[in-house]
Amino acid sequence: MVTAAFEAGGGFVSPLYEAPWLGQWQGDPLLAHLRGDFVCVPFGMPGHGYAANHAWELLDVSDERAVLSIAYPEDHPVERVTREVVCADGALEFADSIEMREPASLPLGLHPMFRLPDGVGEARLVLPDAAAILTPPQPPEPTARLLPGQRFIDPTRAPSVDGTADLTRLPWEGRSEDLAQLVDVVEGRVGLVVDGVTTVLEWDQTVLKHCLLWVSNRGRDYPPWNGRNLCLGVEPVTSAFDLGAEASAGRNPVADEGVQTAVSLEPGETHVVHHRVSVTAS
């Protein structure tokens, strides 16, 4: 789970999110250490894959580069995942390599999470065009603001329990927990503008074809969340929401749009997913 501080505007900014309970709560490994940017193989529940819940091995580290790897259990079709992180000029560049033990069709995804300011609407989200925007068939939490099972195009008018919600101006008033998936994005690029600092996430949308938005707007009142979590997940995926491997490999609401929701992975090949996080100040 990678975090970073970037030089911008004469100082340092840390746009990647860290959970407020770090070091204070021991439970599910994913939640206990929740922060930054991590890879999900496979993407979805439960747990976002073995790599998101277990310790990695450090293979190589220098001032500019780190390489880490994790071996999967012997009964898993995935053999190993390796992550390379490189410090570039004003950016972090990632390469996640997947090696297979057996052929499998799996949902894949990245899970970058970003801080949101406290003030309502103080963050502006710049989204790519997409064939459609969908909400999951069931709300992720009882506090969800977005209506389930919706299909729309305009991100500023997402159907919600109180009329419409604007996905491009965050956080929202009140407490809510929501997911929305941009399907078949035309460009793998999302920008987040907060206090004159622009953070840009870029990825190869020929591999990860969609973008799942997780708007965590203090909408979970149970431990470790306790109504205090405020962040935005911008998650490039080839997946059906976070419904898991079985749902993504079969018939599902996203696949009904005529798009891919799982990736065919073969042994003997190294499957590489690239993405980049950069920061600039205006």
C-alpha positions as a Python dict, from the first residue, in 0.01 Angstrom:
ca = {
    (1, 'M'): (0, 0, 0),
    (2, 'V'): (205, 290, -137),
    (3, 'T'): (184, 646, -6),
    (4, 'A'): (400, 944, -102),
    (5, 'A'): (476, 1309, -39),
    (6, 'F'): (517, 1528, -348),
    (7, 'E'): (686, 1867, -381),
    (8, 'A'): (424, 2118, -500),
    (9, 'G'): (367, 2489, -454),
    (10, 'G'): (678, 2544, -243),
    (11, 'G'): (598, 2266, 3),
    (12, 'F'): (502, 1902, 28),
    (13, 'V'): (158, 1749, -24),
    (14, 'S'): (40, 1394, 45),
    (15, 'P'): (-273, 1336, -166),
    (16, 'L'): (-290, 961, -103),
    (17, 'Y'): (-519, 866, 184),
    (18, 'E'): (-433, 697, 513),
    (19, 'A'): (-705, 551, 736),
    (20, 'P'): (-751, 740, 1065),
    (21, 'W'): (-726, 416, 1266),
    (22, 'L'): (-378, 308, 1151),
    (23, 'G'): (-190, 158, 1446),
    (24, 'Q'): (-501, 171, 1666),
    (25, 'W'): (-712, -120, 1537),
    (26, 'Q'): (-624, -485, 1485),
    (27, 'G'): (-855, -691, 1269),
    (28, 'D'): (-891, -768, 901),
    (29, 'P'): (-541, -710, 754),
    (30, 'L'): (-671, -504, 462),
    (31, 'L'): (-860, -263, 686),
    (32, 'A'): (-596, -258, 960),
    (33, 'H'): (-338, -118, 714),
    (34, 'L'): (-571, 65, 473),
    (35, 'R'): (-390, 344, 290),
    (36, 'G'): (-246, 465, -37),
    (37, 'D'): (-239, 260, -356),
    (38, 'F'): (-250, -119, -387),
    (39, 'V'): (-316, -385, -651),
    (40, 'C'): (-609, -628, -642),
    (41, 'V'): (-564, -976, -794),
    (42, 'P'): (-845, -1068, -818),
    (43, 'F'): (-1040, -748, -769),
    (44, 'G'): (-1353, -754, -556),
    (45, 'M'): (-1495, -898, -241),
    (46, 'P'): (-1412, -1064, -21),
    (47, 'G'): (-1083, -897, 49),
    (48, 'H'): (-962, -773, -293),
    (49, 'G'): (-729, -1071, -338),
    (50, 'Y'): (-442, -1240, -156),
    (51, 'A'): (-190, -962, -232),
    (52, 'A'): (-406, -702, -55),
    (53, 'N'): (-409, -900, 271),
    (54, 'H'): (-61, -1045, 318),
    (55, 'A'): (299, -934, 364),
    (56, 'W'): (517, -878, 56),
    (57, 'E'): (886, -955, 11),
    (58, 'L'): (1118, -664, -62),
    (59, 'L'): (1338, -762, -358),
    (60, 'D'): (1522, -439, -433),
    (61, 'V'): (1521, -81, -306),
    (62, 'S'): (1710, 240, -385),
    (63, 'D'): (1642, 613, -358),
    (64, 'E'): (1447, 606, -683),
    (65, 'R'): (1296, 258, -709),
    (66, 'A'): (1151, -29, -510),
    (67, 'V'): (1053, -380, -620),
    (68, 'L'): (833, -602, -404),
    (69, 'S'): (679, -942, -468),
    (70, 'I'): (429, -1181, -313),
    (71, 'A'): (388, -1555, -378),
    (72, 'Y'): (32, -1687, -381),
    (73, 'P'): (-74, -2016, -215),
    (74, 'E'): (3, -2330, -416),
    (75, 'D'): (-367, -2405, -477),
    (76, 'H'): (-430, -2061, -635),
    (77, 'P'): (-420, -2010, -1015),
    (78, 'V'): (-206, -1698, -960),
    (79, 'E'): (157, -1785, -884),
    (80, 'R'): (308, -1446, -803),
    (81, 'V'): (246, -1070, -821),
    (82, 'T'): (539, -826, -838),
    (83, 'R'): (514, -448, -799),
    (84, 'E'): (777, -199, -918),
    (85, 'V'): (746, 161, -796),
    (86, 'V'): (965, 430, -954),
    (87, 'C'): (1002, 792, -839),
    (88, 'A'): (983, 1015, -1146),
    (89, 'D'): (971, 1394, -1177),
    (90, 'G'): (663, 1490, -976),
    (91, 'A'): (517, 1141, -1010),
    (92, 'L'): (513, 780, -901),
    (93, 'E'): (513, 518, -1177),
    (94, 'F'): (387, 166, -1107),
    (95, 'A'): (423, -163, -1292),
    (96, 'D'): (233, -461, -1148),
    (97, 'S'): (330, -797, -1301),
    (98, 'I'): (109, -1105, -1267),
    (99, 'E'): (244, -1457, -1320),
    (100, 'M'): (-4, -1744, -1346),
    (101, 'R'): (19, -2104, -1228),
    (102, 'E'): (-295, -2208, -1417),
    (103, 'P'): (-516, -2036, -1676),
    (104, 'A'): (-796, -1831, -1523),
    (105, 'S'): (-1039, -1552, -1604),
    (106, 'L'): (-1017, -1299, -1321),
    (107, 'P'): (-1132, -944, -1247),
    (108, 'L'): (-830, -717, -1207),
    (109, 'G'): (-800, -375, -1052),
    (110, 'L'): (-595, -106, -888),
    (111, 'H'): (-705, 62, -566),
    (112, 'P'): (-561, 416, -534),
    (113, 'M'): (-732, 616, -259),
    (114, 'F'): (-713, 992, -217),
    (115, 'R'): (-774, 1232, 68),
    (116, 'L'): (-1080, 1455, 56),
    (117, 'P'): (-1105, 1795, 227),
    (118, 'D'): (-1356, 1852, 507),
    (119, 'G'): (-1555, 2122, 331),
    (120, 'V'): (-1856, 2021, 121),
    (121, 'G'): (-1773, 2035, -252),
    (122, 'E'): (-1418, 2163, -201),
    (123, 'A'): (-1269, 1888, -421),
    (124, 'R'): (-1326, 1889, -797),
    (125, 'L'): (-1308, 1558, -983),
    (126, 'V'): (-1223, 1556, -1354),
    (127, 'L'): (-1357, 1235, -1509),
    (128, 'P'): (-1308, 1083, -1855),
    (129, 'D'): (-1598, 1026, -2091),
    (130, 'A'): (-1749, 680, -2064),
    (131, 'A'): (-2011, 472, -2242),
    (132, 'A'): (-2223, 479, -1926),
    (133, 'I'): (-2207, 522, -1550),
    (134, 'L'): (-2366, 245, -1343),
    (135, 'T'): (-2450, 200, -977),
    (136, 'P'): (-2433, -150, -823),
    (137, 'P'): (-2744, -370, -809),
    (138, 'Q'): (-2745, -345, -429),
    (139, 'P'): (-2635, -40, -225),
    (140, 'P'): (-2295, -95, -59),
    (141, 'E'): (-2429, 34, 273),
    (142, 'P'): (-2770, 137, 411),
    (143, 'T'): (-2636, 494, 407),
    (144, 'A'): (-2585, 492, 28),
    (145, 'R'): (-2695, 815, -135),
    (146, 'L'): (-2695, 689, -495),
    (147, 'L'): (-2989, 478, -605),
    (148, 'P'): (-2895, 116, -688),
    (149, 'G'): (-2921, -34, -1035),
    (150, 'Q'): (-2904, 299, -1219),
    (151, 'R'): (-2759, 381, -1561),
    (152, 'F'): (-2676, 742, -1651),
    (153, 'I'): (-2428, 949, -1851),
    (154, 'D'): (-2387, 1287, -1677),
    (155, 'P'): (-2168, 1251, -1363),
    (156, 'T'): (-2307, 1577, -1226),
    (157, 'R'): (-2658, 1428, -1216),
    (158, 'A'): (-2629, 1086, -1056),
    (159, 'P'): (-2974, 956, -947),
    (160, 'S'): (-2990, 972, -569),
    (161, 'V'): (-3230, 938, -278),
    (162, 'D'): (-3260, 1317, -267),
    (163, 'G'): (-3286, 1377, -643),
    (164, 'T'): (-2939, 1394, -797),
    (165, 'A'): (-2582, 1401, -670),
    (166, 'D'): (-2275, 1553, -833),
    (167, 'L'): (-1990, 1302, -859),
    (168, 'T'): (-1751, 1580, -963),
    (169, 'R'): (-1782, 1788, -643),
    (170, 'L'): (-1683, 1614, -321),
    (171, 'P'): (-1729, 1554, -36),
    (172, 'W'): (-2106, 1556, -7),
    (173, 'E'): (-2312, 1694, 277),
    (174, 'G'): (-2420, 1438, 536),
    (175, 'R'): (-2300, 1078, 572),
    (176, 'S'): (-2303, 827, 288),
    (177, 'E'): (-2112, 536, 134),
    (178, 'D'): (-2136, 484, -242),
    (179, 'L'): (-2001, 316, -553),
    (180, 'A'): (-2038, 418, -917),
    (181, 'Q'): (-1865, 257, -1216),
    (182, 'L'): (-1762, 442, -1531),
    (183, 'V'): (-1793, 179, -1803),
    (184, 'D'): (-1559, 163, -2104),
    (185, 'V'): (-1373, 490, -2041),
    (186, 'V'): (-1230, 663, -2348),
    (187, 'E'): (-914, 763, -2159),
    (188, 'G'): (-744, 621, -1852),
    (189, 'R'): (-711, 952, -1673),
    (190, 'V'): (-879, 1107, -1368),
    (191, 'G'): (-787, 1437, -1204),
    (192, 'L'): (-859, 1555, -850),
    (193, 'V'): (-820, 1926, -772),
    (194, 'V'): (-798, 2036, -406),
    (195, 'D'): (-672, 2374, -281),
    (196, 'G'): (-489, 2452, -604),
    (197, 'V'): (-314, 2114, -619),
    (198, 'T'): (-402, 1875, -901),
    (199, 'T'): (-342, 1504, -856),
    (200, 'V'): (-372, 1297, -1174),
    (201, 'L'): (-411, 921, -1198),
    (202, 'E'): (-329, 770, -1538),
    (203, 'W'): (-353, 405, -1642),
    (204, 'D'): (-361, 182, -1948),
    (205, 'Q'): (-732, 155, -2024),
    (206, 'T'): (-670, -114, -2285),
    (207, 'V'): (-607, -345, -1986),
    (208, 'L'): (-827, -187, -1718),
    (209, 'K'): (-1125, -70, -1916),
    (210, 'H'): (-1347, 83, -1648),
    (211, 'C'): (-1317, 307, -1341),
    (212, 'L'): (-1492, 234, -1014),
    (213, 'L'): (-1545, 532, -784),
    (214, 'W'): (-1572, 468, -411),
    (215, 'V'): (-1707, 775, -230),
    (216, 'S'): (-1651, 712, 139),
    (217, 'N'): (-1835, 1006, 292),
    (218, 'R'): (-1833, 911, 664),
    (219, 'G'): (-2107, 660, 585),
    (220, 'R'): (-1994, 362, 796),
    (221, 'D'): (-2063, 397, 1169),
    (222, 'Y'): (-1914, 64, 1286),
    (223, 'P'): (-1549, -19, 1375),
    (224, 'P'): (-1297, 68, 1253),
    (225, 'W'): (-1475, 331, 1041),
    (226, 'N'): (-1681, 487, 1323),
    (227, 'G'): (-1828, 757, 1102),
    (228, 'R'): (-1493, 929, 1047),
    (229, 'N'): (-1371, 796, 713),
    (230, 'L'): (-1354, 1051, 432),
    (231, 'C'): (-1178, 946, 111),
    (232, 'L'): (-1219, 882, -261),
    (233, 'G'): (-1119, 557, -424),
    (234, 'V'): (-1043, 595, -796),
    (235, 'E'): (-1012, 232, -900),
    (236, 'P'): (-921, 132, -1256),
    (237, 'V'): (-1075, -211, -1313),
    (238, 'T'): (-1179, -476, -1554),
    (239, 'S'): (-1447, -602, -1320),
    (240, 'A'): (-1815, -587, -1235),
    (241, 'F'): (-1813, -341, -945),
    (242, 'D'): (-1655, -523, -646),
    (243, 'L'): (-1881, -827, -679),
    (244, 'G'): (-1591, -1072, -697),
    (245, 'A'): (-1437, -1328, -931),
    (246, 'E'): (-1739, -1550, -992),
    (247, 'A'): (-1977, -1263, -1069),
    (248, 'S'): (-1726, -1081, -1291),
    (249, 'A'): (-1652, -1394, -1494),
    (250, 'G'): (-2022, -1455, -1566),
    (251, 'R'): (-2338, -1263, -1643),
    (252, 'N'): (-2356, -933, -1453),
    (253, 'P'): (-2496, -578, -1491),
    (254, 'V'): (-2169, -439, -1630),
    (255, 'A'): (-2119, -721, -1882),
    (256, 'D'): (-2477, -657, -1994),
    (257, 'E'): (-2340, -332, -2141),
    (258, 'G'): (-2145, -549, -2387),
    (259, 'V'): (-1807, -492, -2220),
    (260, 'Q'): (-1540, -708, -2060),
    (261, 'T'): (-1549, -766, -1683),
    (262, 'A'): (-1268, -1023, -1642),
    (263, 'V'): (-924, -1079, -1794),
    (264, 'S'): (-810, -1412, -1940),
    (265, 'L'): (-469, -1487, -1788),
    (266, 'E'): (-242, -1767, -1909),
    (267, 'P'): (65, -1932, -1751),
    (268, 'G'): (395, -1876, -1928),
    (269, 'E'): (311, -1509, -1986),
    (270, 'T'): (380, -1209, -1764),
    (271, 'H'): (77, -982, -1752),
    (272, 'V'): (179, -623, -1667),
    (273, 'V'): (-48, -339, -1555),
    (274, 'H'): (94, 16, -1565),
    (275, 'H'): (-30, 329, -1390),
    (276, 'R'): (100, 666, -1274),
    (277, 'V'): (16, 921, -1004),
    (278, 'S'): (140, 1277, -1054),
    (279, 'V'): (97, 1606, -865),
    (280, 'T'): (118, 1968, -983),
    (281, 'A'): (35, 2301, -821),
    (282, 'S'): (-143, 2581, -1006),
}
